[in-house]
Amino acid sequence: MISFFRKALSSWIVLALLGLVLVAFIITGIGDPFGGGPAATTVAEVAKDDISDAQLSSQFDRQLATVRQEQPGITAAQAVRGGMLEGVLERLIGSQALTAMGGKLGLGPSKRQVDAEIASIAAFRGPDGRFSEDVYRRTIGAQGLTEDMVRREIGGDVVRRQLLGLVDSIPMTPRKLAEPFTALQLEQRTIDIGAVPAQSFPAPTLSDADIEAFYKKNIANYTVPERRRLTYALIDSAEIAKTVQVTDAALADYYKRHADEFTASETRTLRQVVVQDKAQADTIAKRVNAGEDFAAVAQEVAGYSETDMELGTLSRGTLAGQTAEAVADAAFKAASGKVAGPVQSEFGWHVVHVDAVVAKPARTLAEVKDEIRPAVEAELAQNAVADVVEKADEALAEGASVAEVAKDLGLTLVRVPPVTSEGLTLGESGLQLDQRIRPLIERAFATEESDEPTVEDISDTLHALMDVEEVVPPTPVPLAEIKPQVTAALTFERRMEAAKAVADKVVAGLKAGKTLAALLAENKLPPAQSFTARRIEIAARREPVPPPISLGFALAKGDVRALAQPRNAAWFVVHVADVKPGNLAEAPAFLDQMRGQMQTAATNEYAQNFVAAIMADVGVRRNPKALERLKQRYLGTADQPQ
């Protein structure tokens, strides 16, 4: 998954289209794309605009959450070591550079384009599957976002796509250019492979001195990485929710605070045409009132498409905010199926068609009790969790230990023996870590032994009191404790050395003109295996290609090479017995397929170079030290003064 992610990030077209993905993350409740929180450090500057470590961290965390949908066990440290943090930073730099260039060129999306993008986002749709202004405002409000912030981000995405549209139509690769590469893919090879197993050789006689020397030479392999011993107690919202009692008073209080939801209300499903010429507006209204279809008339008179007209289901106040009070008055006075207007506003002349009227009568507390009970229960549970977290914070700040606070609050205390950043421990084979605390272990490695206990937010519904009680530095395991393992490793190494000597002897014999079959028999080795395939068949394999076969496709006809494969406990002798050039006449459709793939690769390369040129033009400055500090936080290494 990490390799796939890094490959995807290398395509600037992919990068630019991730803007709306970012918005999708916002509206589904995963973080704030604009950073926030404590004071941030700049990791890069694009056209004099900063990219903070908080922004980068927020984007990285969201991407990691996506990766975990396919690889649940992957840790932040593993993702960082795989290069994901740098990949996310390049995405941010590339996207910001494109936006800056769009501003420099005076590019900008129209209001209608941004409206269409917003309307296409599933999270903003109501129960009827259509865009809902109320749902839209509630959703972005719940994330602490303003409409201007969301529209600005979506507008930036539109501009980025406009710019990349300049380089996304590379012509099809010419046949003459594609033919040599396609023929190479059709090339067929026969590869003979002989195995020299390490187990074919007797175990060597080893002295204590041999074993000790090997242990010292490979001490890094026998060293346990830094570990941390911690104590924690979980504050689980699900458990606390079980203790919540919903009273009549709580229901009444909720009903009072949300009175607007239960009073009588009316919304209308509307379509609208706005034109600058009143005569056009009069014509549309007159013809529709005479019985003609609103959409057909709007298309004929003003050139409006069906999607251009749709306003969705709106309240009077929302419509007034989007248009004008006079337009809203007229639209909410007209009968269902009729048109209102023409009415003039600063935008032009409005003709509004009322598709449907949805009237909701007022409802009493008795009528909605069962309906609001789950919301009241969730609210009470949330308040109870916040109360526990607040009490824990205060007690820890006053000097209480995690054990004391856990006891006072009725929480279960868990003591974890020294573990690595991967959650592994030494000599505790029976240890079963709660998988939910993986993020807690990662944070423990960003905490010093001298730091005070804290309350950590693991997720929206899970918090934890945490104290790092001991930091155990990297420690070599004493030879006496692992002598059998070290002896086995040295035995394996000596056997592999013996196998190499025989493999080299077989290679020399082949070069001297002997056959592989004769050489293997002479050395009492298993018979050779022959493998025949085309390059395209190798490339299409889903499983990894065995290294001996990969080597066979890299050598020339007649070449022979010895290859070590410790995982297979053997050396292999790889001999290219035959190479048949590809014949394009056998697969004419494949040539067109390869031309298409080469066109896609060329398009991405053009786009990549295009964005690189834009980055050079607008100016990009990176702060490697700030990026390294952020990496170390994820890797579990304490920040060091720079």
Number of C-alpha atoms within 10 A of each C-alpha: 13 18 11 8 16 17 11 14 21 16 18 25 23 14 20 27 16 17 21 19 12 20 21 15 17 20 23 12 13 18 18 21 19 15 18 13 8 7 9 14 17 20 23 23 18 23 18 12 14 18 22 21 21 22 23 26 19 19 25 21 16 19 18 21 16 13 17 15 10 10 13 11 13 18 21 26 18 16 19 20 15 16 15 22 25 18 19 20 23 18 23 21 24 23 23 25 27 27 27 25 20 18 13 10 10 9 17 16 16 11 11 10 14 20 16 15 16 20 21 13 16 13 17 21 19 16 8 8 10 17 24 21 20 15 15 19 14 13 18 19 13 11 15 11 17 13 11 9 12 17 17 14 18 23 22 26 26 24 22 27 17 17 20 20 12 12 18 17 12 14 11 15 18 12 13 8 11 20 18 13 15 23 19 17 21 21 19 20 21 20 25 22 23 24 23 27 22 23 14 14 14 11 14 11 8 12 10 10 9 12 20 16 13 16 21 12 10 12 14 14 12 17 13 18 16 17 24 24 20 21 20 25 22 21 27 16 18 14 11 15 18 10 11 16 12 15 12 11 9 16 20 15 13 18 19 13 9 11 14 11 13 17 12 11 14 13 19 22 18 23 21 22 26 22 17 14 11 16 12 18 24 16 15 28 25 15 14 19 15 9 9 13 12 24 20 16 17 26 16 11 13 17 13 17 14 14 11 16 19 19 23 20 25 20 18 18 14 15 22 16 10 11 17 18 15 14 23 21 16 17 27 20 11 16 14 17 14 17 25 22 20 25 21 19 14 8 11 17 22 27 26 28 28 21 16 15 18 14 11 13 11 13 13 12 16 10 11 13 16 11 11 15 17 12 13 22 19 17 16 19 22 19 13 17 22 14 12 16 20 13 15 24 18 13 16 19 13 9 12 16 19 26 19 16 21 20 13 12 13 11 19 12 18 15 13 19 19 21 22 21 27 17 19 18 20 13 8 11 8 7 13 10 11 7 10 12 17 19 16 20 24 22 19 23 24 17 22 17 17 11 10 17 22 19 20 19 16 17 11 10 12 16 21 23 26 25 25 24 21 16 19 16 11 13 13 13 15 12 16 9 9 12 15 12 12 20 19 13 15 20 19 18 16 19 22 24 17 19 24 22 13 19 28 17 14 26 21 15 15 21 12 9 8 13 12 21 16 15 21 20 12 10 13 11 16 13 15 20 12 13 14 14 15 19 18 15 12 16 11 9 9 7 7 9 13 9 14 23 21 14 18 24 21 11 14 13 17 13 16 23 20 23 18 19 16 13 6 11 18 22 26 25 27 28 27 24 19 15 17 13 13 19 16 18 10 9 13 11 10 16 19 18 13 18 20 16 15 18 20 18 14 19 20 20 17 20 22 20 14 18 23 15 13 18 22 14 13 16 15 19 16 16 12 12 12 18 20 13 20 21 21 18 18 24 22 20 19 14 15 7 5 6
